[in-house]
Amino acid sequence: MIRVLVVEDHPVFAEGLVALLDELPEVDVVGVAGTGEAAVELAAETAPEVVLMDLHLPGISGVEATSRIVARHPGVAVLALTMLSDDETVMAAIRAGARGYLLKESTGEDIVRSVRAVAAGQVVFGASAGSRVLAALAAPSARARPLPELTDREAEILGLVAAGLNNRAIAERLVLSEKTVRNHVSNIFAKLSVTDRSAAVARARDAGLGARRPW
C-alpha cells in the first residue's frame, strides 16, 4: 500500500483528491491537512510515503512545510500540486525537497501516475515545471547559488540581516511589512537549522552574503 497524506486548504478540491485516490486499491489516504503546520504534524503522526502538497496554504507555506517534512522524514516523497507556476515557486519547491511538481489543471490520470511514480522513487514534473527546472539547471548562476535551500527572497533578506539591518529597516528597503520580514526570518532560521540572528549571519557570511552594508 502507498500511504498518502493530502495537504490542501480548499475542502472541495481536497475531497476530490481523496475520492480519486480512494479508487486505487494500492493507495491508503492516511490523512488530510488544511495548513502547513498541520501537514508537518500529520506527517509525523501518520508516516506517509507520499505527501500531495498544495503550496499556497494558511500559516507556513507549502514550500516551508515541504522543507520541514523532508528534513525530519527523508524517505517521504513530496509531490507539489498547485496553481503556482512561476519560476521562483517551482525552484523553491525543488530546493525544499519536492520530488515532483504538478499544476492543479493536471488530469486525474496524471495525478495518479505521478503519485505512483514518486512512491517508486522517481522524480516527476509537469511540462511547465519541467522546462523551468531544466532551464535553471542549465544556468551557471543556478549551479553556483549560495544556500540553495533558501528562496531568492529569503537569500536577499539573509544578506541584509548579515549586513546589519534589523527587520524594520529590511521591511522599508524591500517595501514589505515588518510581519512579512519576521516570517521570512523565521523560515530562514528553520531551513538553516539555527536559532538566532548571530548564527544565521555566520552561515550567510560563510556563503558570501552580506559582506558589507548594501547602500
N, C-alpha and C positions, 0 to 999 in steps of 0.2 A: 504493500500500500504506500502511496505517496501522500504524506501528511502535509496539508496546505493550510496556511494562515492567510486569510483575506484581509487586507487593510484598505478601507475605502470609507470616506465620510458621507457619501450620498447613499442613503438607505436603499433606494430603488435600484441603483446600479450594483450595490453590494449584494442585494437579493438575487439579481440576475446572474452575477458571477457564481454565487453559491449554487443556484439551480443548475447552471451549466456544468459545474464541477461535480455536483451530486449525481449526475447521469453517468459518470465514469466509474466503472466498478473498481478500478485500481486507485481511486483518489478518495481520501478521507479529509473533509474540511474540519479542521480541529478548532477553529475559532474565527471570529470576525472582530476587527478593531476599527474604531472610527477616528482615532487620534494617533499621532506619532508616539506619544508616551504609552498609550495602551498597547500599541504594536510591540514596543520593546518589552513590556511586561508579559504579554501573552506569548511572545516568542520564547521567553524563559520558562513559562509555565507549561506550554504545550509541546515544545520540542518539534517544530515543523521541519520538514525537509525543504519546502518551498514557501516563500513569502511573496504573495502577489501584492505589490506595494504601489498605492497611489502616492504621488509626490507632493500634491497640494493638500495639506492636512491642517486642521486646527492644532495649536500648540507647536511642538517642534515639527520641522518639515519632514517629508518622506525621505529626503536625502540624508538628513541627520539621523532619522530612525534607522535607515539602512546602515549607516556607518556604525551605529551603536550595536545593532544586531550582529553584523558581520564580525565586529571586534570581539564580541562576547561568545559568539557561536560561529566559528569559521566554516563549519560544514553546511550552514544554511545557504540555500540559493535564493537570492532576492531577484524577483522579476518585476521591474518597474512597469506599471500600466497607468498611463497618464495622458492628459490632454496637452501637456507642456512639451514643445518640440524645439525650443531654442537651443542653440549650441551650448550655452553655459550650463543649462539644466541637464542636458544629455551627458556632458562630460563630468559634471559634478556627481551625477548618479553613478557613473562608471568608476570615478575615483573613490567614491564611498564604498564600492564593493559589489554593486549590482552586476548580476551575470546576464541580464537581459533587459531590453528596453522596447516596449510596445506602446503605441498610441491607442487610446480608447476607441478609436474608429476601427480597430482591428476586428476581424470576424471572430466568431466563437471558435471556429476551427483553428484559426491562427493562435488564439489564446491557449487552447487545449494542447496543440502541438508544442507551443513554447514551454508550457508547464512541464510536459513530459521531457523536453529536451534539457532544461536546466536541472531537473531532478536527476538526469543521467550524466550530469557533469559538463554539458555543452554550454556554449555561450550563444545567445540569440539576440539579434537586433532586427527591428522592423527596417524597412527600406530607408526611411527618412533618417532614423538614428544611425543606421549602419554607415551611411555616406558621411555623416558628421564625424563619427569615430575614426574612419579611415583617413579623412582629411586632417584631423587633429594629430593622428599618429605620424602622418607624413610630414608634419611641420617641425622643423628643427627646434623651434622655440618651445613646442609642447614637450619634446623629449627632455629638454633641459630645465623644465619648470621646477622651481624650488617648492618644497612642501606640497606635493601634488594632491594630498588628501584634502586640501583646502580649496574652496571655490575661489574664483578670481576676486570676488568682493571680500571674502574672508582674508585672503592674502594681502589685499590692499589695506584693509583695516589693521591687520597684524603689523604691517610695515609702519603704519602711522603710530601704533602703540609703541613699537620699538624705537621710533623717532622721538618719543617722549610726550605725545599728545594724549590728553585724557579723553574720556568718552564725549564730553560736551564739545571739545574742540574738534574731534573727529566728525561728530554729527554736523557741526557747522561747515566744516570743509567739504564734506561729501553731500551736503543738503539732505540729510536723513534725520529722523527723530532720534533723540537720545536713547529711547527704549529699543529701537531697532539696532542701534550700535551695541547696546548691552547684550541683546540676544545673539548678535554675531560674535561678540567676545566670548560669551558662554559656549557657543558652538566650537569656537577655536580651541578653548581650553579642553573641551571633551575630545576633540579629534587629535590634539597633540598630547593628551594624557598628562596635562599639567593642572595645577590648582591655583596658580596666581599669575599676576602680570609679569613678575620678575622671571619666572621660569619660561613663560611664553616669549618674552623678549630675548632670553638666551637662545631659544630654539630659532627665533627669527634671525638673529644676528649670525648664528651658525650657518643659516641658509642664505645669508647675504641680503637680508631685508632690513630696512630701517637703519642703515649705517650712519646716516646723518639726517638732520631735520629737512623735510621736503618743502622748503619755502619757494 
